[in-house]
Amino acid sequence: MSISSKASAGHFTILYFASASSYTSKDSEILQAPLPLSKLFETLEERYPGIKAKVLESCLVTVNLEYVDVTGESAGDQTIIQEGDEVAIIPPVSSG
């Protein structure tokens, strides 16, 4: 069983883990590409009001299994999420 489906032409897949999945009620979804990484959180906030403060501000993000800095001045502005990319939203998890 696959977590995500393959994105169609002109789209990318976003995977939600832990509290991100709970907040969106989804494990994954397909979004329009290309999308500047710097606009990712804004786009998700439009779809899921309140997600930025409750989930995204403390999460890690990967693009094609590589960690990226969404909030950094240069990284977020230069990175473009392309057609076929896989983005993951990974909130902090605790164990105990």
N, C-alpha and C positions, 0 to 999 in steps of 0.2 A: 504494500500500500504506500503510495507516494503522498508526501505532505502537500506538494503543490502540483499544479498542472502547468504545462508548457504555455508560455505567453504567446499570443498570436502576433502576427506582424504588426510592428508599430507599438508594441507594449512590452512591459517588464513585469516580473512576478515579485511580489512583496510577501515575505513570510513573517508571521507574528508569533512570538513565543511568550509564555508565562502571562504576566498581567496585560501585555499588549493584545494577546489573543482573547483574554477575558473581556477587555475593554471594547474591542471591535466585534466580538462574537464570531471571529473568523480565525482560521489557521493561516489563510493566505488569500490574496486577491491579485487581480491583474490591473495595472495602471498604465496610462498613456506614456509612451516614451517619444522623444527624449525628455528628460526632466533634470534640471540642474540639482545637484545634491543639496545645495543651499536652499532649495524650495521644497524639499521633501517634507519637513515637519509642518510647514505652512499648508501644504496640500492635504496632509493627514488631519490637521486641525480643522480644515474646512469640512472634511468628511465626518469627523468624529469630534465635535466640540468638547473641549476640556482635556483631550488626550495629551496635548503638549505638556501641560503642567503636571498631570497625574502620572504619566508614563514616560513620555519621550525625553524629558529633561534629564532623566537619570539612566537612560538606556545606552547600549552600544549598538552600532550599526555596521553591517558588513555589506559589501557589494562584491558579488562573485567570490564569497568566502574570505575576502580581505577586509580587515577592520578599517573604517574610515572615520575621519573627524568631521562630523556634521557642523559643529559649532566653530571650528577654526576659521580664521579669516581667509586664508589662501586655499585650503583643501576644499571646503564646501563650495567656494566660488568657481573653482577650476574643474571639479569632477562633474561629469554629465552622466546620468544613468541612461544607458543606451537600450535599444530594442534587444530583447532576449536576456538582459541582465537579471540576476537574482539578488534581491535586497532582503536582508533579515533585520528585524527589530528585536533586540535581545535585552530585555529589562534585567536588572540585577536580581539574583535569586539568593535566598538565604537557606542555610542548612542548620540543623540543630538537633 
